[in-house]
Amino acid sequence: MTNQALIKLLKMIMIVGIILIVIGVFLHFSPTVQAMGVSGILLSACCVAFGMILSLPTKIYLTFLLMKHESDKH
């Protein structure tokens, strides 16, 4: 797998993670989920948690790639 393909894959994973975080926040304030009680809270918390798991490591890896690219230029 080339660097460009890997970067594209990581960006897609990061976008999916951010979308999950937004969905989790939306669910948290949704009246339907609030009526569900603890199950609704767990549902919204799981969306946010999986979104964070997907988005944070990819950001760190992409930052390392950018730093390596900048150091190779000099």
Buried (B, 14 or more C-beta within 10 A) or exposed (E): EEEEEEBEEBEEBBEBBBBBBEBBBEBBEBEEBEEBEEEBBEBBEEBBBBBBEBBEBBBEBBEEBEEEEEEEEE
